[in-house]
């Protein structure tokens, strides 16, 4: 009887991807239709290699720690399947008596999930398939937001506050901070939520939704520097000009052929030095920003668990070919529910940051973003002392 369930992770891990794993595993144990629950080691590569963790053999204490463990406990990958892979996957599913498949990931992972569902249907193999949304970029369509985004956004907001304290204490150099985000600026925008006593901590914020203009950026920096050396500019790693040329390019591509961005803050710091003659420091919040247990949002964790449970309930009800979505019911007070979207509609689609939430100067955030994002960050931040030392010049 093909009633075993495979759960796989794809793409970059997050602070709460294991919370979704816990939700799926725990819910599968409560339902009566599943046999073994198998975690594919390193995503679809683990399926191809037939390398699985059988959760019936994992001690309960380890399972209970999953929601609080960042990154992927079963591993992930960035592998784009080839036509030659599908027959091999089908054989593995047959041998392992798998009737259910869950993929937890972003745009590319939903594409993989949808293709596996179509492959099984074409072969006449009974397989129910569901996707769990996961991306700190928050760029999946049909869902209000993605598990993983709230925690990463909390990390950005919290550390922008910390940098403001540093700049205030020792205002020697302006600072340019780089956040992750290939094509969408959702994560970078979270820097706008950082405040101390009601004052914003980031002076300038640049998102990839608008083409990057070098002279506009230099003019913004010069105006800000005329007021104080303690300037913080937060930039998205994916900034590119009107021709699509990245501000910085690593020269690498991932397994899906996407260019790997990086080095944007360093490139812009060098530009400020060359054009304005001002020594500028740069920081990059990379992998630790997407997998920080210290900054894990309680809201994000709870929703990730719920998304995992909903995926399993969907399969148990006999539905297939869909991704779990989060539906916002209210912002004040914050409430959300879960729904479903067809995998074919979600795959390879990007949800960009709304242009209406970017100010006219294209160097800051406005509109309803704070109302949208603040609930996702979970509990509030510790108030910081502010003795007003800036007034002394």
Legacy VTK file of the C-alpha trace (Angstrom):
# vtk DataFile Version 3.0
C-alpha trace
ASCII
DATASET POLYDATA
POINTS 393 float
0.000 0.000 0.000
1.494 3.347 -1.074
0.746 5.413 2.012
4.195 6.684 2.998
4.899 10.420 3.021
8.087 12.175 1.847
8.876 15.686 3.066
11.687 17.576 1.283
13.236 21.039 1.607
14.411 23.127 -1.342
16.375 26.373 -1.645
17.796 28.563 1.100
16.759 27.542 4.639
15.137 29.945 7.088
14.835 30.396 10.831
11.503 28.521 10.851
11.647 25.934 8.067
12.041 23.252 10.728
8.911 24.582 12.415
6.987 23.695 9.244
8.724 20.312 9.276
7.575 19.787 12.867
4.013 20.776 11.971
3.935 18.318 9.078
5.511 15.441 10.986
3.364 15.940 14.082
0.145 16.261 12.076
0.971 13.196 9.985
1.290 11.171 13.177
-2.188 12.310 14.227
-3.849 11.417 10.936
-4.783 7.824 10.232
-3.910 7.614 6.545
-0.114 7.820 6.572
2.452 5.083 6.951
6.084 6.088 7.365
7.016 9.775 7.342
10.340 10.220 5.540
12.542 13.315 5.456
14.535 13.551 2.208
18.166 14.344 3.054
19.180 17.465 1.087
15.903 17.858 -0.716
15.250 16.342 -4.102
18.844 15.083 -4.184
17.981 12.862 -1.231
15.015 11.480 -3.149
17.220 10.649 -6.131
19.849 9.039 -3.883
17.167 7.329 -1.794
18.540 8.877 1.392
15.817 9.400 3.980
15.351 10.004 7.678
12.486 7.873 8.970
10.822 10.001 11.642
9.465 6.921 13.376
13.075 6.255 14.422
13.750 9.811 15.663
13.442 10.289 19.426
10.629 12.561 20.546
12.924 15.122 22.175
14.595 15.778 18.820
11.241 16.267 17.113
10.086 18.697 19.823
13.251 20.805 19.326
12.606 21.288 15.593
10.531 24.517 15.878
13.405 26.241 17.701
16.193 24.988 15.431
17.199 27.294 12.528
18.136 26.240 9.005
17.148 22.795 7.701
17.513 19.790 9.992
17.071 17.437 7.017
19.147 19.510 4.590
18.226 21.345 1.416
19.524 21.792 -2.133
19.348 23.967 -5.231
18.972 21.342 -7.927
16.977 21.861 -11.102
15.572 18.548 -12.243
16.315 17.277 -15.745
14.061 15.068 -17.848
16.330 12.140 -16.999
15.620 12.609 -13.274
11.876 11.980 -13.396
11.923 8.251 -14.207
14.471 7.775 -11.390
12.241 9.672 -8.958
9.249 7.585 -9.977
11.162 4.372 -9.287
12.156 5.628 -5.836
8.540 6.501 -5.058
7.474 2.996 -6.085
10.167 1.256 -4.043
9.476 3.381 -0.960
5.694 2.932 -1.375
5.150 6.674 -1.333
1.660 8.016 -1.915
2.187 11.528 -0.542
4.825 14.182 -1.257
5.414 17.589 0.353
7.983 20.114 -0.843
8.836 23.086 1.389
10.424 25.886 -0.597
10.170 28.993 -2.768
9.422 29.742 -6.423
11.735 27.137 -7.943
10.729 24.488 -5.403
7.055 24.987 -6.228
7.972 24.457 -9.888
9.720 21.197 -8.963
6.728 20.149 -6.853
4.299 20.829 -9.707
6.417 18.892 -12.208
6.590 15.879 -9.907
2.803 15.933 -9.609
2.436 16.053 -13.412
5.047 13.319 -13.870
3.204 10.972 -11.505
-0.156 11.669 -13.167
1.269 11.030 -16.629
2.718 7.715 -15.431
-0.579 6.661 -13.869
1.017 6.627 -10.411
-1.245 7.725 -7.556
0.586 10.526 -5.736
-0.869 13.430 -3.764
1.411 16.470 -3.750
1.422 19.691 -1.704
3.777 22.614 -1.266
4.643 24.621 1.845
5.736 28.225 1.148
9.192 29.174 2.381
11.297 32.188 1.502
12.802 35.126 3.354
12.391 37.092 0.102
8.595 37.005 0.639
8.124 36.915 -3.120
5.663 34.035 -3.572
2.356 34.925 -5.184
-1.093 34.129 -3.734
0.046 34.217 -0.100
-0.082 37.294 2.118
3.439 36.477 3.290
5.792 33.511 3.555
7.018 31.612 6.613
10.612 32.654 7.150
10.096 36.269 6.153
8.912 37.508 9.560
12.000 36.216 11.368
14.415 37.545 8.739
12.623 40.912 8.754
12.874 40.959 12.554
16.625 40.361 12.256
16.996 43.299 9.839
14.899 45.681 11.942
16.608 44.741 15.215
20.126 45.063 13.862
19.389 48.348 12.112
18.487 49.667 15.577
21.746 48.331 16.933
23.746 49.977 14.156
22.052 53.300 14.859
23.271 53.068 18.443
26.777 52.355 17.153
26.697 55.260 14.702
25.358 57.577 17.384
28.124 56.588 19.792
31.024 56.900 17.326
29.936 58.953 14.294
33.151 58.675 12.305
31.989 57.084 9.065
28.703 56.671 7.211
27.632 53.058 6.861
26.123 51.100 3.971
24.395 47.851 4.918
23.523 45.101 2.435
20.587 42.762 2.906
19.652 39.630 0.972
17.038 39.749 -1.778
17.644 38.864 -5.415
14.846 40.713 -7.199
12.401 41.806 -4.507
12.937 44.338 -1.734
10.637 42.981 0.968
13.496 42.137 3.307
15.402 45.396 2.762
12.226 47.359 3.486
12.144 45.879 6.999
14.950 48.285 7.935
12.318 51.041 7.862
10.654 49.472 10.911
13.695 50.172 13.085
13.053 53.135 15.361
14.396 54.568 18.594
11.961 56.837 20.438
9.922 57.207 17.273
12.842 58.258 15.089
13.815 56.091 12.102
17.200 54.398 12.343
17.849 54.025 8.605
18.420 57.283 6.723
18.254 55.829 3.218
16.774 52.574 1.857
17.113 51.302 -1.719
15.065 48.479 -3.231
15.510 46.694 -6.587
11.951 47.496 -7.684
13.301 50.794 -9.037
16.400 50.877 -11.273
19.434 52.038 -9.339
20.660 55.489 -10.371
24.236 56.224 -9.348
23.946 60.010 -9.356
20.658 59.975 -7.440
22.314 57.795 -4.791
25.354 60.102 -4.546
23.115 63.159 -4.223
21.131 61.440 -1.451
24.319 60.554 0.390
25.738 64.065 0.027
22.578 65.658 1.446
22.527 63.220 4.350
26.227 63.745 5.067
25.733 67.512 5.153
23.640 66.967 8.279
25.699 64.273 9.999
28.408 61.687 9.420
26.216 59.137 11.219
24.400 58.043 8.051
22.992 54.547 7.583
22.000 53.469 4.074
20.403 50.030 3.698
20.598 48.485 0.227
19.334 45.300 -1.382
21.975 42.975 -2.791
19.979 42.750 -6.034
20.197 46.437 -7.004
20.625 46.877 -10.758
20.526 49.783 -13.213
17.913 50.439 -15.893
19.679 48.017 -18.251
19.586 45.240 -15.668
23.292 45.468 -14.873
23.853 44.644 -11.180
25.599 47.145 -8.960
27.758 44.180 -7.959
27.956 40.726 -9.499
29.661 37.696 -7.965
29.891 35.996 -11.349
28.283 32.852 -9.945
24.947 31.230 -10.802
22.931 28.801 -8.708
21.547 25.438 -9.722
18.552 27.085 -11.388
20.668 29.461 -13.478
19.983 32.539 -11.347
22.830 35.018 -10.925
24.103 35.052 -7.347
24.230 38.704 -6.197
26.546 40.080 -3.559
29.061 42.806 -2.787
26.633 45.680 -3.363
27.418 47.503 -0.102
31.157 47.241 -0.739
30.761 48.565 -4.296
28.694 51.531 -3.118
31.086 52.322 -0.271
33.879 52.428 -2.839
31.744 54.707 -5.026
31.151 57.173 -2.171
34.873 57.302 -1.472
35.744 57.865 -5.125
33.063 60.450 -5.910
32.526 62.205 -2.590
35.873 61.624 -0.935
34.234 60.180 2.181
35.512 57.011 3.802
32.512 54.712 4.244
32.094 51.458 6.110
30.014 48.585 4.786
28.286 45.614 6.373
26.551 42.575 4.894
23.826 40.636 6.676
24.033 37.377 4.821
23.227 33.820 5.817
23.016 34.498 9.547
20.166 36.916 8.820
17.975 34.196 7.337
18.751 31.515 9.911
18.990 33.281 13.270
17.259 31.521 16.149
18.077 34.543 18.336
15.785 36.747 16.215
13.146 34.109 15.478
9.684 35.656 15.457
7.114 33.867 17.617
4.435 34.756 15.062
6.554 33.374 12.243
7.237 30.162 14.142
3.552 29.578 14.927
2.509 30.218 11.329
5.247 27.943 9.979
3.970 25.124 12.186
0.440 25.846 11.021
1.480 25.769 7.359
3.070 22.354 7.846
-0.066 21.038 9.532
-2.298 22.463 6.799
-0.260 20.764 4.063
-0.719 17.381 5.737
-4.419 17.962 6.361
-4.789 18.863 2.688
-3.248 15.571 1.590
-5.252 13.614 4.161
-8.420 15.122 2.671
-7.423 13.825 -0.770
-6.449 17.175 -2.350
-3.310 17.531 -4.481
-1.376 19.947 -6.709
-1.583 22.944 -4.415
0.532 25.141 -2.151
-0.520 26.267 1.304
-1.192 30.011 1.484
-1.525 32.421 4.390
-4.594 34.657 4.303
-4.659 37.817 6.393
-7.984 38.188 8.165
-7.100 41.303 10.147
-4.073 43.516 10.829
-5.439 45.079 14.037
-5.652 42.774 15.860
-3.498 40.578 13.680
-5.185 37.356 12.567
-4.462 34.986 9.712
-5.796 31.733 8.275
-4.631 29.160 5.742
-5.754 28.467 2.214
-4.529 26.836 -0.991
-3.310 27.929 -4.433
-2.613 25.765 -7.504
1.072 24.892 -7.827
1.003 25.727 -11.521
-0.062 29.298 -10.743
2.601 29.795 -8.059
5.606 28.227 -9.798
8.276 30.658 -11.013
6.155 33.739 -10.254
7.625 36.606 -8.236
5.710 39.028 -6.040
7.550 42.340 -6.064
7.418 44.960 -3.328
4.565 47.414 -4.063
5.808 50.619 -5.703
3.164 52.540 -3.730
5.118 51.716 -0.571
8.330 53.324 -1.895
8.630 57.082 -1.427
8.827 59.498 -4.346
12.549 60.017 -3.823
13.021 56.231 -4.183
15.199 56.168 -1.064
12.740 55.171 1.654
9.550 53.331 2.594
6.106 54.836 3.070
2.434 53.872 2.877
1.019 50.831 4.608
4.145 48.708 4.846
4.541 49.142 8.612
0.959 48.020 9.238
1.561 45.037 6.955
4.903 43.912 8.339
5.042 44.794 12.042
2.688 41.966 13.131
4.953 39.448 11.397
7.923 40.440 13.563
6.246 39.024 16.651
6.969 40.455 20.065
8.136 44.075 20.391
11.702 45.260 20.861
13.358 46.284 24.111
13.258 50.095 24.499
16.692 51.724 24.186
17.952 54.660 26.248
18.280 57.868 24.219
20.111 60.708 25.985
20.090 62.970 22.941
23.863 63.213 22.423
23.296 64.254 18.771
22.332 67.760 19.914
25.914 68.438 20.960
27.071 68.174 17.335
LINES 1 394
393 0 1 2 3 4 5 6 7 8 9 10 11 12 13 14 15 16 17 18 19 20 21 22 23 24 25 26 27 28 29 30 31 32 33 34 35 36 37 38 39 40 41 42 43 44 45 46 47 48 49 50 51 52 53 54 55 56 57 58 59 60 61 62 63 64 65 66 67 68 69 70 71 72 73 74 75 76 77 78 79 80 81 82 83 84 85 86 87 88 89 90 91 92 93 94 95 96 97 98 99 100 101 102 103 104 105 106 107 108 109 110 111 112 113 114 115 116 117 118 119 120 121 122 123 124 125 126 127 128 129 130 131 132 133 134 135 136 137 138 139 140 141 142 143 144 145 146 147 148 149 150 151 152 153 154 155 156 157 158 159 160 161 162 163 164 165 166 167 168 169 170 171 172 173 174 175 176 177 178 179 180 181 182 183 184 185 186 187 188 189 190 191 192 193 194 195 196 197 198 199 200 201 202 203 204 205 206 207 208 209 210 211 212 213 214 215 216 217 218 219 220 221 222 223 224 225 226 227 228 229 230 231 232 233 234 235 236 237 238 239 240 241 242 243 244 245 246 247 248 249 250 251 252 253 254 255 256 257 258 259 260 261 262 263 264 265 266 267 268 269 270 271 272 273 274 275 276 277 278 279 280 281 282 283 284 285 286 287 288 289 290 291 292 293 294 295 296 297 298 299 300 301 302 303 304 305 306 307 308 309 310 311 312 313 314 315 316 317 318 319 320 321 322 323 324 325 326 327 328 329 330 331 332 333 334 335 336 337 338 339 340 341 342 343 344 345 346 347 348 349 350 351 352 353 354 355 356 357 358 359 360 361 362 363 364 365 366 367 368 369 370 371 372 373 374 375 376 377 378 379 380 381 382 383 384 385 386 387 388 389 390 391 392
